[in-house]
Amino acid sequence: MHETTEVLAGLFLMFAAAKVMGYLAERLNQPAVVGEILAGVLIGPSVLNWVHPTEFTDLLAELAVIVLLFRVGLEVNVREMMEVGLLALGVAVVGVVLPFVAGSGLVIYALDADLPTALFMGSAMVATSVGITARVLADLGQLQRRESRTILGAAVIDDVLGLLVLAMVAGIATTGSVSWASLGTIIGLTVAFVAGVLLVGRPLMLRINGRLPDPAQGYTVFFVAVVLMLGLATLAAQIGLAAIVGAFFAGLILELGQRQHALDHQVQPVAEFLVPFFFVSVGMKVELDAFMNAQTLWLTLAVLVLAMITKVAAGWLVAFRSGWLSSSLIGVGMMPRGEVGIIVALMGLSLGVISQDLYSVVVAMSVITTIVAPPILKVLLTRIVRQEAASHSGALSGAGVQGDGGH
């Protein structure tokens, strides 16, 4: 009974703190996600020490981000995603290579680290946590933009490429060599999963959708949606992909047309309850004591700067034709590392490849990029929208003047 009470008390504190801090963040004209992450820092071990990360909170956070990415998939059209396929691929590839090289090189230069340590550090910097960016874009109602679709597509590809990099690095760390058979298996399973979902799953769901009742008349569509979400998330995890990739594709192929709004209305309360736990759990993993050491602090700052610059540079280098603001938006959208970087670092720590201090550096980098990116995204999006509105207004004024002159 005592354990149950403790769990319930922890959930209460996490949820209440997330909502209060999220509200305060919005009052300060910042995305709610920033407040939710800071809520985790505040109630976690580093400050008030009210709630500790546990296996249960990690599981709840994983379920939360699965629901979040499923909702994102619901709002993205498959054809529109395909339109930005090459651009997303370019952003993902460059956004993997630059951070990997920069992170590995920094650790070798600054700490004279061995190769496995350097490679694990580079792998942790490769990651992109699409959940954070997706939440900000969804809250601002900007998921349908070309830049948003590019970010989401690149983030999914980034997960796959990051998985391949991690498999290679883990092989070097444990056996001293790369298992090309394992890499080939991962690539084959990934291609089969994506192709199967899009070429088989999507046509099948389109047929099923036509026979389902109106979501407003019951919960049948909701039940089908949840089964599909959990099923594809499980399948993705089984073959070595992130579960969130499967959840995203589940939402992507569940096209309901006019009935989409009713399903969104049914899913929203579930997401409103679960999603804050993910962002609070990210904040709870911050260990502020690790940064009392001057060397650790300077290394954290260097890693943080490289982590931000390399992702933004990927947007600039690949999407430069879209203009400075749009390419910057794409780069910043790829900046948050979130839980993905932490998971990579945790694997390195468990293998004895990286130290506790380096682990703390990666956690700090992951959390700070997660906190910093949303406000920058909001500023860039606001400027782009205003610029587009001014351009549209100018075009209408010009057309009006021409019309008057013709009259």
C-alpha positions in Angstrom: 0.0 0.0 0.0 2.9 2.3 0.9 4.5 1.9 -2.6 1.1 2.6 -4.3 0.7 5.8 -2.2 4.3 6.9 -3.1 3.7 6.3 -6.8 0.4 8.3 -6.8 2.0 11.1 -4.9 4.8 11.2 -7.4 2.4 11.3 -10.3 0.4 14.1 -8.6 3.5 16.2 -8.1 4.8 15.7 -11.7 1.4 16.5 -13.3 0.6 19.5 -11.0 4.1 21.0 -11.4 4.0 20.5 -15.2 0.7 22.3 -15.5 1.6 25.2 -13.2 5.0 25.7 -14.8 3.6 25.3 -18.3 1.0 28.0 -17.5 3.7 30.3 -16.2 5.8 29.8 -19.3 2.9 30.6 -21.5 2.3 33.8 -19.5 5.9 34.7 -20.2 5.2 34.2 -23.9 7.2 30.9 -24.0 6.1 27.4 -25.1 4.5 25.3 -22.3 7.1 22.6 -22.9 9.8 24.8 -21.5 7.9 25.2 -18.2 7.2 21.4 -18.1 10.9 20.6 -18.4 11.9 23.1 -15.8 9.2 21.6 -13.6 11.1 18.3 -13.7 14.3 20.1 -12.8 12.6 21.8 -9.9 10.9 18.8 -8.3 13.6 16.3 -9.2 16.7 15.3 -7.3 18.8 18.3 -8.2 16.6 21.0 -6.5 13.6 20.1 -4.2 14.2 16.3 -4.3 10.5 15.5 -4.2 10.4 13.0 -7.0 13.0 10.6 -8.4 13.2 9.1 -11.8 12.1 5.4 -11.6 11.5 2.6 -14.0 7.8 3.4 -13.8 8.2 7.1 -14.6 10.5 6.2 -17.5 7.8 3.8 -18.8 5.1 6.4 -18.5 7.3 8.9 -20.3 7.8 6.4 -23.1 4.1 5.9 -23.5 3.6 9.6 -23.4 6.0 10.3 -26.3 4.4 7.4 -28.3 1.0 9.2 -28.0 2.6 12.5 -28.9 4.2 11.2 -32.0 1.0 9.4 -33.0 -0.9 12.7 -32.8 1.8 14.3 -34.9 1.4 11.5 -37.5 -2.4 12.1 -37.6 -1.8 15.7 -38.6 0.7 15.0 -41.4 -0.3 13.9 -44.9 1.7 11.1 -46.6 1.8 12.8 -50.0 3.0 16.1 -48.4 5.7 14.1 -46.5 6.9 12.6 -49.8 7.2 16.0 -51.4 10.0 17.0 -48.9 11.6 13.5 -49.0 14.9 14.4 -50.6 15.2 17.6 -48.6 14.5 15.8 -45.4 17.0 13.1 -46.3 19.7 15.7 -47.0 19.0 17.5 -43.7 19.1 14.2 -41.8 22.4 13.0 -43.3 24.3 16.3 -42.8 22.7 16.6 -39.4 24.1 13.2 -38.4 27.6 13.6 -39.9 28.4 17.1 -38.5 27.5 16.4 -34.9 29.2 13.0 -34.9 32.5 14.3 -36.2 32.4 17.4 -34.0 31.5 15.5 -30.8 34.1 12.7 -31.3 36.8 15.2 -32.2 36.1 17.4 -29.2 36.4 14.6 -26.7 39.6 13.4 -28.3 41.1 16.9 -28.3 39.9 18.0 -24.8 40.2 14.8 -22.8 42.6 12.7 -24.9 39.9 10.0 -24.8 40.2 6.6 -26.5 38.2 5.8 -29.7 35.2 4.0 -28.1 34.6 6.9 -25.7 34.9 9.5 -28.5 32.6 7.6 -30.8 29.9 7.2 -28.0 30.1 11.0 -27.4 29.6 11.6 -31.1 26.7 9.2 -31.2 25.0 11.0 -28.3 25.2 14.3 -30.2 23.7 12.8 -33.4 20.3 12.2 -31.9 17.2 14.3 -32.5 14.2 14.2 -30.2 11.3 14.9 -32.6 8.8 14.9 -29.7 9.9 18.4 -28.4 9.8 20.1 -31.8 6.6 18.4 -32.8 4.9 19.6 -29.6 5.9 23.2 -30.3 4.8 23.1 -33.9 1.5 21.5 -33.0 0.9 24.1 -30.2 1.5 26.9 -32.7 -0.7 25.2 -35.3 2.2 25.1 -37.8 2.5 21.3 -38.5 1.3 21.7 -42.1 4.2 24.0 -43.1 6.8 22.7 -45.6 9.5 23.4 -43.0 7.6 21.4 -40.4 7.2 18.4 -42.7 10.9 18.6 -43.5 11.8 18.6 -39.8 9.5 15.6 -39.1 10.8 13.6 -42.1 14.4 14.4 -41.3 13.9 13.5 -37.6 12.5 10.1 -38.6 15.4 9.4 -41.0 17.7 10.7 -38.3 16.4 8.1 -35.9 17.2 5.3 -38.4 20.7 6.7 -39.2 21.3 7.2 -35.5 20.4 3.6 -34.8 22.9 2.5 -37.5 25.7 4.7 -35.9 24.9 3.4 -32.5 25.0 -0.2 -33.6 28.4 0.4 -35.2 29.8 2.2 -32.2 28.4 -0.4 -29.7 30.1 -3.1 -31.8 33.4 -1.3 -31.6 33.1 -0.8 -27.9 32.2 -4.4 -27.0 34.1 -6.4 -29.6 36.6 -4.0 -31.0 35.2 -4.4 -34.5 32.0 -3.7 -36.5 29.5 -6.4 -37.2 28.5 -5.7 -40.8 26.0 -8.5 -40.7 24.2 -6.7 -37.8 24.2 -3.5 -39.7 22.8 -5.1 -42.8 20.1 -6.7 -40.7 19.1 -3.4 -39.2 19.0 -1.7 -42.6 17.0 -4.5 -44.2 14.4 -4.6 -41.3 14.1 -0.8 -41.4 13.4 -0.7 -45.2 11.0 -3.6 -44.8 9.1 -1.8 -42.0 8.7 1.5 -43.8 7.8 -0.1 -47.1 5.4 -2.5 -45.5 3.6 0.3 -43.6 3.3 2.6 -46.6 2.7 0.1 -49.3 0.6 -2.5 -47.5 -0.6 -0.9 -44.2 -1.8 2.4 -45.7 -4.0 0.9 -48.5 -5.4 -1.6 -46.0 -6.2 1.2 -43.5 -7.9 3.2 -46.3 -10.2 0.3 -47.0 -10.9 -0.3 -43.3 -11.5 3.5 -42.7 -14.5 3.4 -45.1 -16.2 0.7 -43.1 -15.7 2.3 -39.7 -18.6 4.2 -38.1 -18.4 8.0 -37.5 -16.1 8.6 -34.5 -18.7 11.1 -33.1 -21.1 8.1 -32.7 -18.8 5.9 -30.6 -15.3 4.9 -29.8 -14.7 2.2 -32.4 -12.3 4.4 -34.5 -10.5 5.4 -31.3 -10.0 1.7 -30.3 -8.7 0.9 -33.8 -6.4 3.9 -33.7 -5.0 2.8 -30.3 -4.5 -0.8 -31.4 -2.7 0.5 -34.5 -0.5 2.9 -32.6 0.6 0.4 -30.0 1.0 -2.4 -32.5 3.3 -0.5 -34.9 5.2 1.0 -31.9 5.8 -2.5 -30.6 6.8 -3.8 -34.0 9.2 -0.9 -34.5 10.8 -1.6 -31.1 11.0 -5.3 -31.8 13.1 -4.8 -35.0 15.4 -2.3 -33.2 13.8 1.0 -34.3 12.5 3.5 -31.7 8.9 2.8 -30.7 8.1 6.5 -31.5 8.9 5.8 -35.2 6.2 3.1 -35.3 3.7 5.4 -33.5 4.4 8.2 -36.0 3.8 5.9 -39.0 0.6 4.7 -37.3 -0.8 8.2 -37.3 0.5 8.8 -40.8 -1.4 6.0 -42.4 -4.6 6.5 -40.4 -6.2 9.0 -42.8 -9.9 9.6 -41.9 -10.7 12.6 -44.0 -13.7 14.5 -42.7 -13.8 12.3 -39.6 -10.3 13.2 -38.5 -11.5 16.1 -36.2 -13.7 13.7 -34.2 -10.8 11.3 -33.6 -8.5 14.2 -32.6 -11.2 15.2 -30.1 -11.1 11.7 -28.6 -7.3 11.4 -28.5 -6.7 14.9 -27.1 -7.7 14.2 -23.4 -5.4 11.2 -23.4 -2.5 13.3 -24.7 -3.2 16.2 -22.3 -2.9 13.7 -19.4 0.2 11.7 -20.6 2.4 14.0 -22.6 3.5 16.3 -19.7 5.0 13.3 -17.9 7.5 12.9 -20.8 8.8 16.5 -20.5 8.9 16.5 -16.7 10.8 13.2 -16.7 13.4 14.8 -19.0 14.0 17.6 -16.5 14.1 15.2 -13.6 17.2 13.6 -15.1 19.3 16.7 -14.7 22.1 16.4 -12.1 23.3 20.0 -11.2 25.9 18.8 -8.8 28.1 17.4 -11.6 28.7 20.9 -12.9 30.5 22.1 -9.8 33.7 20.8 -11.4 35.2 23.5 -13.7 36.4 21.1 -16.3 33.0 19.4 -16.6 31.4 22.8 -16.9 33.6 24.0 -19.7 33.3 20.7 -21.5 29.5 21.0 -21.2 29.5 24.5 -22.7 31.7 23.3 -25.6 29.5 20.3 -26.3 26.4 22.4 -26.0 27.7 25.0 -28.5 28.7 22.3 -31.0 25.4 20.5 -30.5 23.5 23.6 -31.5 25.7 24.9 -34.3 26.0 21.6 -36.1 22.2 21.0 -36.3 21.5 24.6 -37.4 24.4 24.3 -40.0 22.7 21.2 -41.4 19.6 23.3 -42.1 21.6 26.1 -43.6 23.7 23.9 -45.8 20.9 21.7 -47.2 17.9 24.1 -47.2 19.6 27.4 -48.1 17.4 27.9 -51.1 14.4 28.2 -48.8 15.9 31.4 -47.4 17.7 32.2 -44.2 14.7 32.1 -41.9 13.3 28.8 -43.2 16.6 27.1 -43.2 17.3 28.3 -39.7 13.9 27.0 -38.6 14.7 23.6 -40.0 18.1 23.5 -38.3 16.7 24.7 -34.9 13.9 22.1 -35.2 16.5 19.4 -35.4 18.4 20.8 -32.3 16.6 19.1 -29.3 18.3 15.9 -28.2 15.8 15.1 -25.4 15.6 11.5 -24.2 17.4 10.1 -27.2 20.8 11.5 -26.4 20.4 10.4 -22.8 19.6 6.9 -23.8 22.8 6.7 -25.9 24.8 8.1 -23.0 23.2 5.6 -20.6 24.2 2.7 -22.9 27.8 4.0 -23.0 27.8 4.3 -19.2 26.5 0.8 -18.7 29.2 -0.5 -21.0 31.9 1.3 -19.0 32.9 3.4 -22.1 32.0 6.8 -20.8 32.4 8.2 -17.2 29.7 9.5 -14.9 31.0 13.1 -15.6 30.6 12.6 -19.4 27.2 11.1 -18.9 26.2 14.3 -16.9 27.6 16.4 -19.8 25.4 14.5 -22.3 22.3 14.8 -20.1 22.9 18.6 -19.6 23.4 19.0 -23.4 20.2 17.0 -24.1 18.1 18.9 -21.6 19.5 22.4 -22.4 19.0 21.9 -26.2 15.5 20.7 -25.4 14.8 23.9 -23.3 16.5 26.4 -25.7 15.0 25.2 -29.0 11.3 25.9 -28.4 11.6 29.6 -27.7 13.8 30.0 -30.8 11.4 28.0 -32.9 8.6 30.3 -31.7 10.5 33.5 -32.6 11.5 32.2 -36.0 8.0 31.0 -36.8 6.5 34.3 -35.7 8.9 36.2 -38.0 8.2 33.9 -40.9 4.4 34.2 -40.5 4.6 38.0 -40.2 6.8 38.2 -43.3 4.4 36.0 -45.2 1.5 38.1 -44.1 3.2 41.3 -45.1 4.1 39.9 -48.5 0.5 38.7 -49.0 -0.8 42.1 -47.9 1.6 43.8 -50.3 0.5 41.6 -53.1 -3.1 42.3 -52.5 -2.5 46.1 -52.3 -0.6 45.9 -55.6 -3.4 44.1 -57.2 -5.9 46.7 -55.8 -3.8 49.5 -57.2 -3.7 47.9 -60.6 -7.4 47.3 -60.5 -8.1 50.9 -59.7 -5.8 52.0 -62.5 -7.5 49.8 -64.9 -10.9 51.1 -63.8 
